[in-house]
Amino acid sequence: MPSPYLFVSPRIDEAIRSGRAVVALETTLVTHGLPHPIGLDAARGLEAAVRELGAEPATIGVLAGVVHVGLGPAELDRLARAERPRKLNLGNLAAAVGQGVDGSTTVSATCFAAARAGIRVFATGGIGGVHRDVIDSFDISADLGALARFPVAVVCAGVKAILDLPRTVELLESLGVPVYGFGTASLPAFYRRESGLPVDARFDDIASLARAITAHVGMGLPGGVLVGSPIPDGHELAVGEEEDAIARAIEAAAHAKIRGRALTPFLLDRVREATSGRSVAANLALLDHNARVAASLALALRT
């Protein structure tokens, strides 16, 4: 990838070249996923968690039309304070670069940039997927296609709960994306530890998970791997509370005719309001846990 479009910070470049463990982190949580300044504080906390485990965090975002891998503190603060930053996926990333604007990277754009930089592990909250109104809207996240294309292990708490989980799992299978459970035989359901949907394989220790991912890459299988890491005990939302909040959010979105890239941030914000902020606390807990699992995985993949 030509250097005018991609900047890998000297800190991350040195870590990759020396074979140290690196974990990619996205920035949509900073600009669209969590209210300011909670999103910025969360991003800083995730970097600290990764470092605490002995790996190097590489937070990814777009500043003035350049994809930055390894944002520094001032750069992350700039993105958090940017006026109307773009929410960037594979479809609009190049346009934002060409226009020289600021933007945060979704799962799909972060997977792309991480793969280009040579980073093998990425930690996020939950991936996008098939929306519940897919029959009418045909709204399917670019995250799923990115998982099928880029060789990155994505550690997450499953699929965002506002989505259609069964259809998302079916599409992941059709795309050939392995879905692994870390400490679970069921795909996590973001705010809930289990969805009832089986994973392709369960792993109860990092070493065995790393061996499976190494085999995936070594066999020449395309794309990446999804690693489902359940929200920690004690941080789940109650089932009734979660579903009621999501139903009300979806109804509000339909009434306001919110679609496309604006839909997920709108729904998450309405769920936050309906749960009096409890969904934010749950989100922060699973983000921290995923960052720590990803750091341990990145360390294990070095050997």
Number of C-alpha atoms within 10 A of each C-alpha: 9 6 9 10 14 18 20 20 15 11 15 23 17 12 16 16 9 9 11 16 27 29 30 30 32 25 28 26 25 25 26 23 21 21 14 15 13 16 21 21 14 20 23 17 16 24 21 18 21 28 18 12 16 17 23 25 28 26 25 29 29 30 22 14 21 21 28 21 29 24 25 15 9 9 15 23 16 13 22 25 15 15 11 13 19 20 23 25 23 19 11 12 22 16 13 22 20 12 11 14 17 23 30 27 28 28 28 26 25 31 32 21 23 27 19 16 18 14 23 25 28 31 29 27 29 25 25 24 26 26 22 18 14 13 9 8 11 11 17 20 21 19 21 22 18 22 27 22 19 20 25 26 25 28 30 30 34 33 25 22 22 25 23 18 24 14 15 21 22 12 17 19 14 10 16 17 23 21 23 25 27 25 14 19 20 24 30 30 26 27 31 22 23 20 18 13 14 17 20 14 16 20 17 12 11 18 15 14 21 21 14 15 23 13 12 17 16 9 9 8 13 16 20 26 24 26 30 30 30 26 29 18 10 8 18 22 19 10 11 9 13 20 15 13 21 22 14 15 22 23 12 15 18 13 9 9 9 15 13 10 14 12 17 22 17 19 23 23 19 20 26 20 15 18 16 10 14 18 23 22 15 19 24 22 20 27 27 24 24 30 30 25 22 32 29 21 26 26 23 16 19 12 10
